[in-house]
Amino acid sequence: MISKLFGQAGYFKNHPVITLAFAELLVRKRVKMICLETPSPDQYPFEVHKYLFKNKILVTENLTNVEQLLNVDSFEVIALPLHIRADSSVARVIARVR
């Protein structure tokens, strides 16, 4: 799990990324939000970020303990960001097991 590397030098440089083709699939499937344990779905110049935002797909990054959901059949993600005017916000994100 990449989240275990948080705080180390490679965390922001050596993480897996999402391809633009996969982002296009998410749009076609009408996904509303993606949740990642990585610091970003892509790297500079952030084309995937821009594409997802343009298509109103929210991006939740830097999650931890996601491995606890590997053997769960169904869960709901609840994300509670601060209500501020900004392009991003700190959020409390939880998964409620069904």
Short mmCIF file of the C-alpha atoms (twelve columns), coordinates in Angstrom:
data_MODEL
# 
_entry.id   MODEL 
# 
loop_
_atom_site.group_PDB 
_atom_site.id 
_atom_site.type_symbol 
_atom_site.label_atom_id 
_atom_site.label_alt_id 
_atom_site.label_comp_id 
_atom_site.label_asym_id 
_atom_site.label_seq_id 
_atom_site.Cartn_x 
_atom_site.Cartn_y 
_atom_site.Cartn_z 
_atom_site.pdbx_PDB_model_num 
ATOM 1  C CA . MET A 1  0.000   0.000  0.000   1 
ATOM 2  C CA . ILE A 2  1.407   3.349  -1.085  1 
ATOM 3  C CA . SER A 3  -0.092  5.184  1.910   1 
ATOM 4  C CA . LYS A 4  2.481   3.427  4.099   1 
ATOM 5  C CA . LEU A 5  5.123   5.584  2.368   1 
ATOM 6  C CA . PHE A 6  3.501   8.866  3.452   1 
ATOM 7  C CA . GLY A 7  6.127   11.250 4.812   1 
ATOM 8  C CA . GLN A 8  8.937   9.641  2.834   1 
ATOM 9  C CA . ALA A 9  10.658  11.359 -0.093  1 
ATOM 10 C CA . GLY A 10 9.313   9.026  -2.783  1 
ATOM 11 C CA . TYR A 11 5.660   9.303  -1.764  1 
ATOM 12 C CA . PHE A 12 4.944   12.280 -4.031  1 
ATOM 13 C CA . LYS A 13 7.236   11.220 -6.887  1 
ATOM 14 C CA . ASN A 14 6.889   7.445  -7.246  1 
ATOM 15 C CA . HIS A 15 3.183   6.736  -7.048  1 
ATOM 16 C CA . PRO A 16 0.978   4.982  -9.601  1 
ATOM 17 C CA . VAL A 17 -1.098  7.249  -11.847 1 
ATOM 18 C CA . ILE A 18 -4.337  7.030  -13.793 1 
ATOM 19 C CA . THR A 19 -4.141  7.238  -17.576 1 
ATOM 20 C CA . LEU A 20 -6.244  9.701  -19.538 1 
ATOM 21 C CA . ALA A 21 -7.914  6.712  -21.240 1 
ATOM 22 C CA . PHE A 22 -9.008  5.395  -17.828 1 
ATOM 23 C CA . ALA A 23 -10.262 8.862  -16.847 1 
ATOM 24 C CA . GLU A 24 -12.325 8.899  -20.052 1 
ATOM 25 C CA . LEU A 25 -13.823 5.533  -19.063 1 
ATOM 26 C CA . LEU A 26 -14.764 6.979  -15.648 1 
ATOM 27 C CA . VAL A 27 -16.577 9.820  -17.396 1 
ATOM 28 C CA . ARG A 28 -18.413 7.410  -19.727 1 
ATOM 29 C CA . LYS A 29 -19.451 5.337  -16.700 1 
ATOM 30 C CA . ARG A 30 -20.710 8.527  -14.974 1 
ATOM 31 C CA . VAL A 31 -18.517 8.067  -11.919 1 
ATOM 32 C CA . LYS A 32 -19.027 10.904 -9.434  1 
ATOM 33 C CA . MET A 33 -15.897 10.570 -7.287  1 
ATOM 34 C CA . ILE A 34 -12.639 8.638  -7.197  1 
ATOM 35 C CA . CYS A 35 -10.863 7.898  -3.931  1 
ATOM 36 C CA . LEU A 36 -7.134  7.231  -3.911  1 
ATOM 37 C CA . GLU A 37 -4.508  6.402  -1.338  1 
ATOM 38 C CA . THR A 38 -1.980  8.160  -3.560  1 
ATOM 39 C CA . PRO A 39 -1.206  11.891 -3.434  1 
ATOM 40 C CA . SER A 40 -2.685  12.444 -6.897  1 
ATOM 41 C CA . PRO A 41 -4.274  10.573 -9.805  1 
ATOM 42 C CA . ASP A 42 -1.515  11.951 -12.054 1 
ATOM 43 C CA . GLN A 43 1.605   14.112 -12.116 1 
ATOM 44 C CA . TYR A 44 2.564   17.476 -13.580 1 
ATOM 45 C CA . PRO A 45 1.058   18.957 -15.792 1 
ATOM 46 C CA . PHE A 46 -2.019  17.281 -14.203 1 
ATOM 47 C CA . GLU A 47 -3.987  16.572 -17.383 1 
ATOM 48 C CA . VAL A 48 -6.017  13.832 -15.710 1 
ATOM 49 C CA . HIS A 49 -6.875  16.117 -12.783 1 
ATOM 50 C CA . LYS A 50 -8.095  18.809 -15.172 1 
ATOM 51 C CA . TYR A 51 -10.084 16.313 -17.236 1 
ATOM 52 C CA . LEU A 52 -11.788 14.823 -14.173 1 
ATOM 53 C CA . PHE A 53 -12.673 18.242 -12.733 1 
ATOM 54 C CA . LYS A 54 -13.950 19.461 -16.122 1 
ATOM 55 C CA . ASN A 55 -16.290 16.457 -16.091 1 
ATOM 56 C CA . LYS A 56 -17.399 17.068 -12.492 1 
ATOM 57 C CA . ILE A 57 -15.638 14.029 -11.027 1 
ATOM 58 C CA . LEU A 58 -14.396 14.724 -7.513  1 
ATOM 59 C CA . VAL A 59 -10.941 13.491 -6.506  1 
ATOM 60 C CA . THR A 60 -10.202 12.328 -2.965  1 
ATOM 61 C CA . GLU A 61 -6.493  11.779 -2.309  1 
ATOM 62 C CA . ASN A 62 -4.124  10.619 0.438   1 
ATOM 63 C CA . LEU A 63 -6.479  8.083  2.006   1 
ATOM 64 C CA . THR A 64 -5.135  5.601  4.541   1 
ATOM 65 C CA . ASN A 65 -6.185  2.165  5.765   1 
ATOM 66 C CA . VAL A 66 -7.940  1.319  2.498   1 
ATOM 67 C CA . GLU A 67 -6.610  -2.232 2.728   1 
ATOM 68 C CA . GLN A 68 -9.273  -2.832 5.394   1 
ATOM 69 C CA . LEU A 69 -11.853 -2.755 2.575   1 
ATOM 70 C CA . LEU A 70 -10.245 -5.446 0.413   1 
ATOM 71 C CA . ASN A 71 -12.449 -8.278 1.696   1 
ATOM 72 C CA . VAL A 72 -15.618 -6.251 2.230   1 
ATOM 73 C CA . ASP A 73 -18.504 -7.010 -0.136  1 
ATOM 74 C CA . SER A 74 -20.117 -3.581 -0.023  1 
ATOM 75 C CA . PHE A 75 -19.382 -0.202 1.525   1 
ATOM 76 C CA . GLU A 76 -20.405 3.430  1.239   1 
ATOM 77 C CA . VAL A 77 -17.903 6.304  1.136   1 
ATOM 78 C CA . ILE A 78 -18.778 9.461  3.040   1 
ATOM 79 C CA . ALA A 79 -16.587 12.530 2.419   1 
ATOM 80 C CA . LEU A 80 -17.055 15.651 4.532   1 
ATOM 81 C CA . PRO A 81 -14.900 18.529 3.214   1 
ATOM 82 C CA . LEU A 82 -14.686 21.927 4.853   1 
ATOM 83 C CA . HIS A 83 -17.149 24.432 3.363   1 
ATOM 84 C CA . ILE A 84 -14.621 26.950 2.022   1 
ATOM 85 C CA . ARG A 85 -13.979 28.781 -1.239  1 
ATOM 86 C CA . ALA A 86 -10.956 26.989 -2.652  1 
ATOM 87 C CA . ASP A 87 -9.994  24.494 -5.317  1 
ATOM 88 C CA . SER A 88 -9.490  21.844 -2.632  1 
ATOM 89 C CA . SER A 89 -10.215 21.154 1.013   1 
ATOM 90 C CA . VAL A 90 -9.203  18.943 3.867   1 
ATOM 91 C CA . ALA A 91 -11.935 16.342 4.368   1 
ATOM 92 C CA . ARG A 92 -12.896 13.632 6.816   1 
ATOM 93 C CA . VAL A 93 -13.463 10.542 4.650   1 
ATOM 94 C CA . ILE A 94 -14.915 7.345  6.036   1 
ATOM 95 C CA . ALA A 95 -16.162 4.066  4.623   1 
ATOM 96 C CA . ARG A 96 -19.305 2.644  6.144   1 
ATOM 97 C CA . VAL A 97 -19.460 -1.125 5.734   1 
ATOM 98 C CA . ARG A 98 -22.886 -2.394 4.738   1 
# 
